[in-house]
Amino acid sequence: MKSTWRYIVMLLAVLLLTACSTIDDDLSDCGNDFKLDYEMRLVTNITTELNTQLNTAADASVANALRSHLQDIFSDYARDVDLSFYDTENPQDRLSHDQHVMNASEQSYTLYLPMREYMHLAVANIRDNKVVELSGDDRCPTSQLVTKMTDKDTIDSHTTGLFTARQPMKVLEGVNQTFHVRLYMANCAEALVINPRGQKYKDIRVYATGFATQFHINDSTYTFSEKSPIVRTKELNTDGGNLCFCSVNFPSSEEGMRTVVETDFDDGESDKTYWQFLVYVTREDGTITESILNVRKKQSAGELKIINGFMSDDGSVQTDNQEVGVSVTLNWKEGGEHDIDI
């Protein structure tokens, strides 16, 4: 009887030792602790752009206002992180999900997962962004950041700097592992600075358009709606005479679009436009002048683009920037190409 029990105990020990290394076994109970080191990588031109485009004493107030407004956008500080781990086999379902308050530019987490291969996706600063949400994240191929669209074309600017990462992982049995995950910025910003030059007006509204509405996290690509939404800019408080309007959104298309613009500087020129500023100046007689600034330089993630302009006596906004063409409509009436909340 004793020999029988000894045989049973030895058999159980062998089964326990081999259970987590047999290929055909269920590995759900066999895993390992491992450490994930997360690092926010902010690659941006904001300092260069501010110093280049706003480099005079008269520009100091606008530059300070922009720095203050964008300090939580162009920042390598993450408040929250959303961590998903996916099966690498189709349909690539999510196998584990963690959410943490990070409140740092670098942070480490020790997690436990069954040993196997994973695709890991991470998103930072999504919780407090009122314009963008994480969608389709139950599967790796469909996980994306999506702009919350309304029944109208006009939407608000992003309220946080969004960062994402993607990394394949292979969790091994009985091995102390550390994975280094770097998160990079997925959105960008634009600013229009206008010198009124003493012109009288009742109101001025500025919008931006031509940007992506979705970001696919796994393959780091953007999707564009057939009709680009209109992004409301925020007018910043400046002490000087110049006005400043800023928007935060996803980048522009790589391909851009063909437009014909008529300006004092590029009369009738046909060129490729990547994105636009739409400016509506209500004059003292109640008429509205529309100025469309067609930007011929694409806008990439992590970038700030500043365009300097000035107001003419007909209420139009012009610029000396050779990368920008301007189309003007006097006595503009709502209901044309764009459905804008004026």
C-alpha positions as CSV (number, residue, x, y, z in Angstrom):
1,M,0.0,0.0,0.0
2,K,2.9,2.4,0.9
3,S,4.5,1.7,-2.4
4,T,1.3,2.5,-4.2
5,W,1.0,5.9,-2.5
6,R,4.6,6.6,-3.2
7,Y,4.0,5.9,-6.9
8,I,1.0,8.2,-7.0
9,V,2.9,11.0,-5.4
10,M,5.8,10.7,-7.8
11,L,3.4,10.6,-10.7
12,L,1.6,13.8,-9.6
13,A,5.0,15.5,-9.2
14,V,6.0,14.6,-12.7
15,L,2.7,15.9,-14.1
16,L,3.1,19.2,-12.3
17,L,6.6,19.7,-13.6
18,T,5.6,19.0,-17.2
19,A,2.1,20.6,-17.3
20,C,3.5,24.1,-18.1
21,S,5.9,22.9,-20.8
22,T,3.7,20.6,-22.9
23,I,2.8,22.3,-26.1
24,D,-0.7,20.8,-26.4
25,D,-1.8,21.6,-22.8
26,D,-4.1,24.4,-21.7
27,L,-1.6,27.1,-20.5
28,S,-4.2,29.3,-18.7
29,D,-2.8,28.5,-15.3
30,C,0.9,28.6,-16.2
31,G,2.5,32.0,-16.3
32,N,5.1,34.3,-15.0
33,D,5.5,37.7,-13.4
34,F,7.2,40.2,-15.7
35,K,8.0,43.9,-15.5
36,L,6.8,46.5,-18.1
37,D,8.7,49.8,-18.2
38,Y,6.7,52.6,-19.9
39,E,8.3,55.7,-21.2
40,M,6.6,58.7,-22.8
41,R,8.6,59.9,-25.8
42,L,7.7,63.5,-26.9
43,V,9.2,64.2,-30.3
44,T,8.0,67.7,-31.2
45,N,9.0,71.0,-32.9
46,I,7.1,73.3,-30.5
47,T,10.2,75.1,-29.2
48,T,11.6,75.7,-32.7
49,E,8.3,76.8,-34.1
50,L,7.6,79.3,-31.3
51,N,11.1,80.7,-31.6
52,T,10.9,80.9,-35.4
53,Q,7.4,82.3,-35.9
54,L,7.0,84.4,-32.8
55,N,10.5,85.9,-32.4
56,T,9.9,89.6,-31.8
57,A,9.1,91.6,-28.6
58,A,5.5,92.2,-29.9
59,D,5.0,88.4,-30.3
60,A,6.0,87.7,-26.6
61,S,2.4,87.8,-25.4
62,V,1.2,85.4,-28.0
63,A,4.1,83.0,-27.5
64,N,3.5,82.9,-23.8
65,A,-0.3,82.3,-24.3
66,L,0.5,79.4,-26.7
67,R,3.0,77.8,-24.3
68,S,0.5,78.0,-21.5
69,H,-2.4,76.6,-23.6
70,L,-0.4,73.7,-25.0
71,Q,1.6,72.8,-21.9
72,D,-0.7,69.8,-21.2
73,I,-0.8,68.8,-24.9
74,F,2.9,68.7,-25.8
75,S,3.9,67.0,-22.5
76,D,5.7,63.8,-21.8
77,Y,3.6,63.4,-18.7
78,A,0.9,60.6,-18.7
79,R,-2.0,60.8,-16.3
80,D,-3.6,57.5,-17.2
81,V,-2.7,54.4,-19.3
82,D,-4.9,51.7,-20.8
83,L,-3.0,48.4,-21.4
84,S,-4.3,45.6,-23.6
85,F,-2.7,42.2,-24.4
86,Y,-4.0,40.3,-27.4
87,D,-3.8,36.8,-28.9
88,T,-1.5,36.8,-31.9
89,E,-3.7,34.3,-33.7
90,N,-6.9,35.3,-35.5
91,P,-9.2,36.9,-34.6
92,Q,-6.6,38.4,-32.1
93,D,-9.0,38.8,-29.2
94,R,-8.0,40.6,-26.1
95,L,-6.7,38.2,-23.4
96,S,-5.9,40.7,-20.6
97,H,-6.8,44.4,-19.8
98,D,-5.3,46.8,-17.3
99,Q,-5.9,50.5,-16.5
100,H,-3.7,52.5,-14.3
101,V,-3.3,56.1,-13.0
102,M,0.3,56.8,-14.1
103,N,0.9,60.5,-13.3
104,A,4.5,60.4,-14.5
105,S,6.7,60.4,-17.6
106,E,8.1,57.0,-16.8
107,Q,6.5,54.2,-14.8
108,S,7.0,50.4,-14.2
109,Y,4.3,47.8,-13.6
110,T,4.7,44.2,-12.6
111,L,2.1,42.0,-14.3
112,Y,1.2,38.3,-14.3
113,L,0.2,36.7,-17.6
114,P,0.1,33.1,-18.9
115,M,3.2,32.2,-20.9
116,R,2.6,32.7,-24.6
117,E,3.1,35.3,-27.4
118,Y,1.1,38.5,-27.2
119,M,0.6,41.8,-29.1
120,H,0.5,44.6,-26.6
121,L,-1.2,47.9,-27.2
122,A,-1.0,50.9,-24.9
123,V,-2.8,54.3,-24.8
124,A,-2.1,57.2,-22.5
125,N,-4.2,60.3,-21.6
126,I,-7.5,59.0,-23.1
127,R,-9.5,59.3,-19.9
128,D,-9.8,63.1,-19.8
129,N,-10.0,63.7,-23.6
130,K,-13.6,64.8,-24.2
131,V,-13.4,64.6,-28.0
132,V,-11.7,61.2,-28.6
133,E,-12.5,57.7,-27.3
134,L,-10.9,54.3,-27.4
135,S,-13.1,52.0,-29.6
136,G,-13.0,48.4,-30.8
137,D,-10.3,47.5,-28.3
138,D,-11.7,44.0,-27.6
139,R,-9.7,42.9,-30.7
140,C,-6.2,44.0,-31.7
141,P,-6.9,44.9,-35.4
142,T,-9.9,47.0,-34.5
143,S,-8.5,49.0,-31.6
144,Q,-8.5,52.7,-32.5
145,L,-8.8,56.2,-31.2
146,V,-12.0,57.6,-32.7
147,T,-13.2,61.2,-32.8
148,K,-16.7,61.6,-31.2
149,M,-18.7,62.9,-34.1
150,T,-22.0,64.9,-33.7
151,D,-24.9,65.4,-36.0
152,K,-23.2,68.5,-37.3
153,D,-19.8,68.9,-39.0
154,T,-18.4,71.1,-36.2
155,I,-16.4,69.5,-33.4
156,D,-14.2,70.7,-30.5
157,S,-10.4,70.4,-30.3
158,H,-8.7,67.6,-28.5
159,T,-8.2,68.3,-24.8
160,T,-5.2,66.1,-24.1
161,G,-2.0,65.0,-25.8
162,L,-2.6,61.4,-26.9
163,F,0.2,58.8,-26.8
164,T,0.2,55.2,-28.0
165,A,2.5,52.2,-28.3
166,R,2.4,48.7,-29.9
167,Q,4.8,45.9,-29.0
168,P,5.0,42.1,-29.6
169,M,5.8,40.2,-26.4
170,K,6.7,36.6,-25.6
171,V,6.2,35.7,-22.0
172,L,8.5,32.8,-21.0
173,E,8.1,30.3,-18.2
174,G,10.2,30.8,-15.1
175,V,12.2,33.7,-16.6
176,N,12.5,37.2,-15.1
177,Q,11.6,39.4,-18.0
178,T,11.5,43.2,-18.5
179,F,9.8,44.8,-21.5
180,H,10.5,48.4,-22.4
181,V,7.5,50.2,-24.0
182,R,7.8,53.6,-25.6
183,L,4.7,55.7,-26.2
184,Y,4.6,58.3,-29.0
185,M,2.3,61.2,-29.6
186,A,-0.7,60.7,-32.0
187,N,-2.1,64.3,-32.3
188,C,-0.8,67.7,-33.2
189,A,-1.8,71.4,-33.0
190,E,-2.1,74.5,-35.2
191,A,-2.3,78.2,-34.4
192,L,-3.4,81.2,-36.5
193,V,-2.0,84.6,-35.3
194,I,-3.8,87.6,-36.8
195,N,-2.7,91.2,-36.7
196,P,-5.9,93.3,-37.0
197,R,-3.9,96.3,-38.3
198,G,-6.5,98.6,-36.8
199,Q,-9.4,97.2,-38.8
200,K,-12.9,97.4,-37.2
201,Y,-15.0,94.3,-36.8
202,K,-17.8,92.9,-34.6
203,D,-16.7,89.3,-34.3
204,I,-14.2,86.8,-35.6
205,R,-14.4,83.0,-35.6
206,V,-11.7,80.6,-36.8
207,Y,-11.9,76.9,-37.6
208,A,-9.5,74.2,-38.9
209,T,-10.3,71.3,-41.2
210,G,-8.6,68.5,-43.2
211,F,-7.5,66.2,-40.4
212,A,-8.0,62.5,-39.6
213,T,-10.9,61.3,-37.5
214,Q,-9.5,57.9,-36.5
215,F,-6.1,56.4,-35.5
216,H,-5.6,52.6,-35.8
217,I,-3.2,51.8,-32.9
218,N,-1.9,48.4,-34.1
219,D,-0.6,49.6,-37.4
220,S,-0.2,53.3,-36.6
221,T,-2.3,54.6,-39.4
222,Y,-5.0,57.3,-39.7
223,T,-8.4,57.2,-41.3
224,F,-10.1,60.2,-42.9
225,S,-13.8,60.8,-43.3
226,E,-15.3,61.5,-46.7
227,K,-16.2,65.0,-45.4
228,S,-13.6,66.3,-43.0
229,P,-15.1,67.7,-39.8
230,I,-14.7,71.3,-38.9
231,V,-12.6,71.8,-35.7
232,R,-13.4,74.8,-33.5
233,T,-10.3,76.7,-32.4
234,K,-9.9,78.3,-29.1
235,E,-9.1,82.1,-28.9
236,L,-6.3,82.6,-26.5
237,N,-6.0,85.6,-24.1
238,T,-3.2,87.8,-25.3
239,D,-2.1,91.1,-23.8
240,G,-0.9,92.6,-27.1
241,G,-2.9,93.7,-30.2
242,N,-2.5,90.4,-32.1
243,L,-5.1,87.6,-31.9
244,C,-4.3,83.9,-31.6
245,F,-6.5,80.9,-32.3
246,C,-5.4,77.4,-31.7
247,S,-6.8,73.9,-32.5
248,V,-5.6,70.4,-31.4
249,N,-6.5,67.4,-33.6
250,F,-5.2,64.4,-35.5
251,P,-2.7,65.0,-38.3
252,S,-3.5,65.8,-41.9
253,S,-3.6,63.4,-44.9
254,E,-0.3,62.4,-46.5
255,E,-1.8,62.9,-50.0
256,G,-3.7,66.2,-49.4
257,M,-6.2,67.5,-52.0
258,R,-6.1,69.6,-55.1
259,T,-7.5,73.1,-54.8
260,V,-7.5,76.3,-56.8
261,V,-6.9,79.4,-54.7
262,E,-7.0,83.1,-55.6
263,T,-4.9,85.5,-53.6
264,D,-3.0,88.7,-53.9
265,F,0.2,86.6,-53.9
266,D,-0.7,83.5,-55.9
267,D,-3.4,84.5,-58.3
268,G,-5.1,81.5,-59.8
269,E,-2.4,79.0,-58.7
270,S,-3.4,75.4,-58.5
271,D,-1.7,73.5,-55.8
272,K,-2.1,70.7,-53.3
273,T,-3.7,71.6,-49.9
274,Y,-3.2,69.4,-46.9
275,W,-5.4,71.3,-44.4
276,Q,-7.1,74.6,-44.0
277,F,-8.0,77.5,-41.6
278,L,-11.5,78.9,-42.1
279,V,-11.8,82.5,-40.9
280,Y,-15.2,84.3,-40.6
281,V,-15.0,88.0,-39.8
282,T,-18.3,89.8,-39.0
283,R,-17.8,93.4,-40.1
284,E,-19.5,96.5,-38.5
285,D,-22.2,96.5,-41.2
286,G,-23.1,92.9,-40.3
287,T,-21.7,91.3,-43.5
288,I,-19.4,88.3,-43.1
289,T,-16.1,87.9,-44.9
290,E,-14.9,84.3,-45.3
291,S,-11.1,83.6,-45.7
292,I,-9.9,80.1,-46.4
293,L,-6.2,79.6,-45.8
294,N,-5.0,76.6,-47.8
295,V,-1.9,75.1,-46.2
296,R,0.5,73.4,-48.6
297,K,2.5,71.6,-45.9
298,K,1.3,68.4,-44.2
299,Q,0.8,68.4,-40.5
300,S,2.3,65.4,-38.7
301,A,1.9,64.0,-35.2
302,G,3.7,65.9,-32.5
303,E,4.0,69.1,-34.5
304,L,2.9,72.6,-33.9
305,K,2.3,74.8,-36.9
306,I,2.0,78.6,-36.5
307,I,0.7,80.8,-39.4
308,N,1.0,84.5,-39.1
309,G,-1.7,86.6,-40.9
310,F,-3.2,90.1,-41.0
311,M,-6.6,91.6,-41.6
312,S,-7.3,93.7,-44.7
313,D,-9.9,96.5,-45.0
314,D,-12.4,94.2,-46.6
315,G,-12.3,91.9,-43.5
316,S,-10.3,89.2,-45.3
317,V,-7.3,87.5,-43.5
318,Q,-4.1,87.4,-45.7
319,T,-0.7,86.0,-45.1
320,D,2.8,86.4,-46.5
321,N,3.6,82.8,-45.9
322,Q,4.5,81.2,-49.2
323,E,3.2,77.8,-48.0
324,V,-0.3,79.2,-47.7
325,G,-2.8,80.3,-50.3
326,V,-5.9,82.3,-49.5
327,S,-9.4,82.2,-51.0
328,V,-11.8,85.1,-50.0
329,T,-15.6,85.3,-50.2
330,L,-17.1,88.7,-49.4
331,N,-20.6,88.9,-48.0
332,W,-20.5,85.2,-47.2
333,K,-23.7,83.4,-46.5
334,E,-24.0,80.2,-44.4
335,G,-25.1,77.0,-46.2
336,G,-22.3,76.5,-48.7
337,E,-19.7,73.8,-48.7
338,H,-19.2,73.8,-44.9
339,D,-21.9,73.3,-42.2
340,I,-20.4,75.6,-39.6
341,D,-21.8,76.8,-36.3
342,I,-21.4,80.6,-36.6
